[in-house]
Amino acid sequence: MPRLTFADIAQMTGGTVLQGDSIEVSSVVIDSREARPDSVFFAIKGERLDGHQFVPQALNTARGAVVARVTDTLRPDRGIVQVGDTTKALQRLASNIRRRYADAILIGVTGSAGKTTTKEMIATLVATERKTWKSWGNFNNQIGAPLCFSNVPDDAEVVVSEMGMNHKGELAEIAGLLRPDIGVYTNIAPVHIEFFGTIEKIAEAKRELLENLAEGGMVVLNADNEHVMRISEGFEGRKVTYGIDHDAHYRAANLRERGLLGTRFTLDAEETQRELELVLPGRHNLENLLAAIATARAVGISWEGIERGVRDVKPAYHRGVIVPLQRGTTGATIYDDTYNSNPYALKRALELMEQADVQGRRIAVIGDMLELGEQELQFHRDAGLAIPKSIDMIVGVGQRTNALLDGAREAGHEALHHFDDAQSAVDFLQHEIREGDLILIKGSRGIGLDKIVTTLEAGQPGYREAGQPAGREE
């Protein structure tokens, strides 16, 4: 962010300077452990923790703080701004920085799945030729997005930010604050349906991004997703489409699936055809890449830059990462997709499992899918019914996956196992995995299946020999 005094911060947040009006800062933090000598600490009150508890620790390093209430522990050599609501103050700061100082092109990425991967891909492609700043992790809500934007470097030419939501109005608030120049839609699927009731209502909420773009803004749309295309029908600005199954400005054709090694394809775009290769596996990652290519071209990245960027694309943390479990010259392989899950994303991951060239068994470790509302058990049962016959073993983790296993049993699957938590599942898997097995591990973040991956990877346990007794079976 630009160097600001505490007087500037007070003016931009609607607060009052209590002390240190001329002290300057150039970064914002909301975690006292991340405080730096050039930072201002915003004491955010969350659901579990109140940042005001950590003001003294933050001020040991930070140059000052923005607070809603004042304590007698404030250091006299630090800047202090008092506001009515620190979350709203952070949002106002980001909005003002965007309007007054930031000349960068802002790209907002939304969708039910693939936001983080698409954001990372866009940033990788754009950074081949322009100074690029991206939001970190999944900081995509009313706190995370403004926090990330408030820390944009002065020399950034392009900013890529996730913009998520799980309630109506949240996306409008985030986009309304920052007014993206380009809105990118990955897909719309039944995610967070607990809060909306129907996928049509989710789609209407997702429309809030294109309704809050900057003047003259454009959208990048997934032509293969009917809900994305429907909500864009009334948008009068520039539309750029990408897809595989439908005509689009950027379309992948002649797909050569290589299982876990990725996909080779022909890109048909701008009246030319180019042969490209994506090392990330799965059709869903190809869709994400097409969105990234369309967006990078929209900000002027050359085809040479695009091709360099495609070669540099890597999976995001816990989102389709291949983890080898080695013993000697052979071993098993984990497909780590534990960051999150929903019926749409699970179906895509299982399709990838079916396509993969596997020497041993295909084992699907599936955790509960959260925030699916009153029909959550039906969603789980339907997901179980749809599991491909090529999956040799299904391990359910969490209470909701009992319904998934019921569906799988009805569909004819026999090797079914259920565990209440990740620890119980990993104890089973440590003794069950054999050489040559491919193990998909996927569930909603709250189920904690990432612990299974880290435990198996760190432990590198011996594999069970064929014929040795397995764990308890459904």
FENUR-V232535 format. One record per residue. N is the residue number from 1. RES is the residue in three letters. PSI is psi in whole degrees, -180 to 180 (* if undefined). Layout:
# FENUR-V232535
n=N res=RES psi=PSI
n=N res=RES psi=PSI
This chain:
# FENUR-V232535
n=1 res=MET psi=161
n=2 res=PRO psi=156
n=3 res=ARG psi=125
n=4 res=LEU psi=143
n=5 res=THR psi=168
n=6 res=PHE psi=-24
n=7 res=ALA psi=-41
n=8 res=ASP psi=-45
n=9 res=ILE psi=-42
n=10 res=ALA psi=-43
n=11 res=GLN psi=-38
n=12 res=MET psi=-21
n=13 res=THR psi=-7
n=14 res=GLY psi=25
n=15 res=GLY psi=-171
n=16 res=THR psi=131
n=17 res=VAL psi=124
n=18 res=LEU psi=-30
n=19 res=GLN psi=157
n=20 res=GLY psi=42
n=21 res=ASP psi=-25
n=22 res=SER psi=-2
n=23 res=ILE psi=137
n=24 res=GLU psi=147
n=25 res=VAL psi=163
n=26 res=SER psi=16
n=27 res=SER psi=161
n=28 res=VAL psi=137
n=29 res=VAL psi=154
n=30 res=ILE psi=0
n=31 res=ASP psi=120
n=32 res=SER psi=-26
n=33 res=ARG psi=-16
n=34 res=GLU psi=7
n=35 res=ALA psi=141
n=36 res=ARG psi=165
n=37 res=PRO psi=-17
n=38 res=ASP psi=13
n=39 res=SER psi=159
n=40 res=VAL psi=134
n=41 res=PHE psi=122
n=42 res=PHE psi=121
n=43 res=ALA psi=86
n=44 res=ILE psi=134
n=45 res=LYS psi=113
n=46 res=GLY psi=-171
n=47 res=GLU psi=-36
n=48 res=ARG psi=-36
n=49 res=LEU psi=149
n=50 res=ASP psi=118
n=51 res=GLY psi=-20
n=52 res=HIS psi=-23
n=53 res=GLN psi=-23
n=54 res=PHE psi=9
n=55 res=VAL psi=-46
n=56 res=PRO psi=-44
n=57 res=GLN psi=-42
n=58 res=ALA psi=-40
n=59 res=LEU psi=-7
n=60 res=ASN psi=-25
n=61 res=THR psi=-47
n=62 res=ALA psi=158
n=63 res=ARG psi=-12
n=64 res=GLY psi=-173
n=65 res=ALA psi=155
n=66 res=VAL psi=122
n=67 res=VAL psi=158
n=68 res=ALA psi=-23
n=69 res=ARG psi=150
n=70 res=VAL psi=138
n=71 res=THR psi=173
n=72 res=ASP psi=12
n=73 res=THR psi=10
n=74 res=LEU psi=138
n=75 res=ARG psi=138
n=76 res=PRO psi=-16
n=77 res=ASP psi=16
n=78 res=ARG psi=154
n=79 res=GLY psi=138
n=80 res=ILE psi=128
n=81 res=VAL psi=131
n=82 res=GLN psi=134
n=83 res=VAL psi=169
n=84 res=GLY psi=-36
n=85 res=ASP psi=117
n=86 res=THR psi=-31
n=87 res=THR psi=-47
n=88 res=LYS psi=-35
n=89 res=ALA psi=-42
n=90 res=LEU psi=-41
n=91 res=GLN psi=-42
n=92 res=ARG psi=-39
n=93 res=LEU psi=-48
n=94 res=ALA psi=-42
n=95 res=SER psi=-41
n=96 res=ASN psi=-39
n=97 res=ILE psi=-42
n=98 res=ARG psi=-45
n=99 res=ARG psi=-39
n=100 res=ARG psi=-35
n=101 res=TYR psi=-32
n=102 res=ALA psi=115
n=103 res=ASP psi=-3
n=104 res=ALA psi=150
n=105 res=ILE psi=126
n=106 res=LEU psi=125
n=107 res=ILE psi=122
n=108 res=GLY psi=127
n=109 res=VAL psi=125
n=110 res=THR psi=170
n=111 res=GLY psi=170
n=112 res=SER psi=-28
n=113 res=ALA psi=153
n=114 res=GLY psi=7
n=115 res=LYS psi=-50
n=116 res=THR psi=-45
n=117 res=THR psi=-43
n=118 res=THR psi=-42
n=119 res=LYS psi=-46
n=120 res=GLU psi=-41
n=121 res=MET psi=-45
n=122 res=ILE psi=-48
n=123 res=ALA psi=-40
n=124 res=THR psi=-45
n=125 res=LEU psi=-45
n=126 res=VAL psi=-36
n=127 res=ALA psi=-9
n=128 res=THR psi=-23
n=129 res=GLU psi=-12
n=130 res=ARG psi=150
n=131 res=LYS psi=121
n=132 res=THR psi=139
n=133 res=TRP psi=136
n=134 res=LYS psi=151
n=135 res=SER psi=150
n=136 res=TRP psi=150
n=137 res=GLY psi=-136
n=138 res=ASN psi=37
n=139 res=PHE psi=86
n=140 res=ASN psi=12
n=141 res=ASN psi=-163
n=142 res=GLN psi=-16
n=143 res=ILE psi=-49
n=144 res=GLY psi=-45
n=145 res=ALA psi=-48
n=146 res=PRO psi=-36
n=147 res=LEU psi=-47
n=148 res=CYS psi=-43
n=149 res=PHE psi=-33
n=150 res=SER psi=-17
n=151 res=ASN psi=12
n=152 res=VAL psi=129
n=153 res=PRO psi=153
n=154 res=ASP psi=-32
n=155 res=ASP psi=8
n=156 res=ALA psi=134
n=157 res=GLU psi=-30
n=158 res=VAL psi=135
n=159 res=VAL psi=130
n=160 res=VAL psi=122
n=161 res=SER psi=136
n=162 res=GLU psi=149
n=163 res=MET psi=104
n=164 res=GLY psi=177
n=165 res=MET psi=152
n=166 res=ASN psi=10
n=167 res=HIS psi=151
n=168 res=LYS psi=138
n=169 res=GLY psi=-21
n=170 res=GLU psi=-43
n=171 res=LEU psi=-37
n=172 res=ALA psi=-38
n=173 res=GLU psi=-46
n=174 res=ILE psi=-52
n=175 res=ALA psi=-35
n=176 res=GLY psi=-32
n=177 res=LEU psi=-43
n=178 res=LEU psi=-18
n=179 res=ARG psi=73
n=180 res=PRO psi=149
n=181 res=ASP psi=-31
n=182 res=ILE psi=130
n=183 res=GLY psi=130
n=184 res=VAL psi=128
n=185 res=TYR psi=124
n=186 res=THR psi=-60
n=187 res=ASN psi=168
n=188 res=ILE psi=123
n=189 res=ALA psi=172
n=190 res=PRO psi=74
n=191 res=VAL psi=141
n=192 res=HIS psi=24
n=193 res=ILE psi=-17
n=194 res=GLU psi=-34
n=195 res=PHE psi=-7
n=196 res=PHE psi=-36
n=197 res=GLY psi=-45
n=198 res=THR psi=158
n=199 res=ILE psi=-28
n=200 res=GLU psi=-38
n=201 res=LYS psi=-34
n=202 res=ILE psi=-44
n=203 res=ALA psi=-43
n=204 res=GLU psi=-37
n=205 res=ALA psi=-37
n=206 res=LYS psi=-25
n=207 res=ARG psi=-20
n=208 res=GLU psi=-26
n=209 res=LEU psi=-51
n=210 res=LEU psi=-19
n=211 res=GLU psi=-11
n=212 res=ASN psi=28
n=213 res=LEU psi=163
n=214 res=ALA psi=160
n=215 res=GLU psi=130
n=216 res=GLY psi=11
n=217 res=GLY psi=163
n=218 res=MET psi=163
n=219 res=VAL psi=147
n=220 res=VAL psi=121
n=221 res=LEU psi=142
n=222 res=ASN psi=106
n=223 res=ALA psi=-16
n=224 res=ASP psi=-3
n=225 res=ASN psi=112
n=226 res=GLU psi=-34
n=227 res=HIS psi=-39
n=228 res=VAL psi=-47
n=229 res=MET psi=-34
n=230 res=ARG psi=-45
n=231 res=ILE psi=-16
n=232 res=SER psi=-1
n=233 res=GLU psi=-37
n=234 res=GLY psi=2
n=235 res=PHE psi=127
n=236 res=GLU psi=-7
n=237 res=GLY psi=-168
n=238 res=ARG psi=134
n=239 res=LYS psi=134
n=240 res=VAL psi=131
n=241 res=THR psi=155
n=242 res=TYR psi=156
n=243 res=GLY psi=-180
n=244 res=ILE psi=-46
n=245 res=ASP psi=-21
n=246 res=HIS psi=157
n=247 res=ASP psi=138
n=248 res=ALA psi=161
n=249 res=HIS psi=-35
n=250 res=TYR psi=105
n=251 res=ARG psi=134
n=252 res=ALA psi=132
n=253 res=ALA psi=170
n=254 res=ASN psi=51
n=255 res=LEU psi=132
n=256 res=ARG psi=95
n=257 res=GLU psi=134
n=258 res=ARG psi=28
n=259 res=GLY psi=-131
n=260 res=LEU psi=-9
n=261 res=LEU psi=-8
n=262 res=GLY psi=-154
n=263 res=THR psi=135
n=264 res=ARG psi=143
n=265 res=PHE psi=166
n=266 res=THR psi=125
n=267 res=LEU psi=118
n=268 res=ASP psi=108
n=269 res=ALA psi=144
n=270 res=GLU psi=42
n=271 res=GLU psi=23
n=272 res=THR psi=166
n=273 res=GLN psi=137
n=274 res=ARG psi=139
n=275 res=GLU psi=122
n=276 res=LEU psi=161
n=277 res=GLU psi=129
n=278 res=LEU psi=126
n=279 res=VAL psi=-17
n=280 res=LEU psi=138
n=281 res=PRO psi=153
n=282 res=GLY psi=146
n=283 res=ARG psi=-37
n=284 res=HIS psi=-37
n=285 res=ASN psi=-31
n=286 res=LEU psi=-41
n=287 res=GLU psi=-44
n=288 res=ASN psi=-41
n=289 res=LEU psi=-41
n=290 res=LEU psi=-41
n=291 res=ALA psi=-41
n=292 res=ALA psi=-42
n=293 res=ILE psi=-46
n=294 res=ALA psi=-40
n=295 res=THR psi=-43
n=296 res=ALA psi=-39
n=297 res=ARG psi=-34
n=298 res=ALA psi=-28
n=299 res=VAL psi=11
n=300 res=GLY psi=16
n=301 res=ILE psi=133
n=302 res=SER psi=164
n=303 res=TRP psi=-30
n=304 res=GLU psi=-41
n=305 res=GLY psi=-40
n=306 res=ILE psi=-48
n=307 res=GLU psi=-39
n=308 res=ARG psi=-44
n=309 res=GLY psi=-41
n=310 res=VAL psi=-39
n=311 res=ARG psi=-24
n=312 res=ASP psi=-4
n=313 res=VAL psi=135
n=314 res=LYS psi=156
n=315 res=PRO psi=148
n=316 res=ALA psi=164
n=317 res=TYR psi=124
n=318 res=HIS psi=23
n=319 res=ARG psi=80
n=320 res=GLY psi=39
n=321 res=VAL psi=132
n=322 res=ILE psi=123
n=323 res=VAL psi=108
n=324 res=PRO psi=138
n=325 res=LEU psi=105
n=326 res=GLN psi=140
n=327 res=ARG psi=108
n=328 res=GLY psi=-130
n=329 res=THR psi=-6
n=330 res=THR psi=172
n=331 res=GLY psi=-170
n=332 res=ALA psi=172
n=333 res=THR psi=132
n=334 res=ILE psi=135
n=335 res=TYR psi=99
n=336 res=ASP psi=104
n=337 res=ASP psi=47
n=338 res=THR psi=-1
n=339 res=TYR psi=-38
n=340 res=ASN psi=173
n=341 res=SER psi=154
n=342 res=ASN psi=168
n=343 res=PRO psi=-39
n=344 res=TYR psi=-48
n=345 res=ALA psi=-36
n=346 res=LEU psi=-43
n=347 res=LYS psi=-42
n=348 res=ARG psi=-42
n=349 res=ALA psi=-40
n=350 res=LEU psi=-34
n=351 res=GLU psi=-39
n=352 res=LEU psi=-41
n=353 res=MET psi=-42
n=354 res=GLU psi=-34
n=355 res=GLN psi=-23
n=356 res=ALA psi=144
n=357 res=ASP psi=110
n=358 res=VAL psi=132
n=359 res=GLN psi=-34
n=360 res=GLY psi=-129
n=361 res=ARG psi=158
n=362 res=ARG psi=116
n=363 res=ILE psi=124
n=364 res=ALA psi=114
n=365 res=VAL psi=110
n=366 res=ILE psi=123
n=367 res=GLY psi=167
n=368 res=ASP psi=144
n=369 res=MET psi=118
n=370 res=LEU psi=167
n=371 res=GLU psi=39
n=372 res=LEU psi=3
n=373 res=GLY psi=-160
n=374 res=GLU psi=-24
n=375 res=GLN psi=21
n=376 res=GLU psi=-39
n=377 res=LEU psi=-36
n=378 res=GLN psi=-41
n=379 res=PHE psi=-42
n=380 res=HIS psi=-43
n=381 res=ARG psi=-44
n=382 res=ASP psi=-39
n=383 res=ALA psi=-39
n=384 res=GLY psi=-40
n=385 res=LEU psi=-31
n=386 res=ALA psi=-2
n=387 res=ILE psi=128
n=388 res=PRO psi=149
n=389 res=LYS psi=-21
n=390 res=SER psi=-13
n=391 res=ILE psi=120
n=392 res=ASP psi=-29
n=393 res=MET psi=140
n=394 res=ILE psi=128
n=395 res=VAL psi=115
n=396 res=GLY psi=138
n=397 res=VAL psi=119
n=398 res=GLY psi=158
n=399 res=GLN psi=-36
n=400 res=ARG psi=-25
n=401 res=THR psi=-6
n=402 res=ASN psi=-41
n=403 res=ALA psi=-38
n=404 res=LEU psi=-44
n=405 res=LEU psi=-33
n=406 res=ASP psi=-44
n=407 res=GLY psi=-42
n=408 res=ALA psi=-40
n=409 res=ARG psi=-43
n=410 res=GLU psi=-32
n=411 res=ALA psi=-5
n=412 res=GLY psi=1
n=413 res=HIS psi=144
n=414 res=GLU psi=-38
n=415 res=ALA psi=84
n=416 res=LEU psi=135
n=417 res=HIS psi=146
n=418 res=HIS psi=139
n=419 res=PHE psi=146
n=420 res=ASP psi=-28
n=421 res=ASP psi=170
n=422 res=ALA psi=-37
n=423 res=GLN psi=-43
n=424 res=SER psi=-39
n=425 res=ALA psi=-41
n=426 res=VAL psi=-34
n=427 res=ASP psi=-41
n=428 res=PHE psi=-48
n=429 res=LEU psi=-33
n=430 res=GLN psi=-29
n=431 res=HIS psi=-12
n=432 res=GLU psi=-32
n=433 res=ILE psi=135
n=434 res=ARG psi=165
n=435 res=GLU psi=139
n=436 res=GLY psi=-7
n=437 res=ASP psi=147
n=438 res=LEU psi=123
n=439 res=ILE psi=111
n=440 res=LEU psi=131
n=441 res=ILE psi=114
n=442 res=LYS psi=134
n=443 res=GLY psi=170
n=444 res=SER psi=149
n=445 res=ARG psi=-36
n=446 res=GLY psi=-15
n=447 res=ILE psi=-20
n=448 res=GLY psi=33
n=449 res=LEU psi=-15
n=450 res=ASP psi=-26
n=451 res=LYS psi=-32
n=452 res=ILE psi=-45
n=453 res=VAL psi=-51
n=454 res=THR psi=-36
n=455 res=THR psi=-47
n=456 res=LEU psi=-41
n=457 res=GLU psi=-42
n=458 res=ALA psi=-39
n=459 res=GLY psi=-28
n=460 res=GLN psi=57
n=461 res=PRO psi=159
n=462 res=GLY psi=151
n=463 res=TYR psi=148
n=464 res=ARG psi=135
n=465 res=GLU psi=149
n=466 res=ALA psi=134
n=467 res=GLY psi=-15
n=468 res=GLN psi=144
n=469 res=PRO psi=139
n=470 res=ALA psi=-179
n=471 res=GLY psi=-174
n=472 res=ARG psi=143
n=473 res=GLU psi=148
n=474 res=GLU psi=*
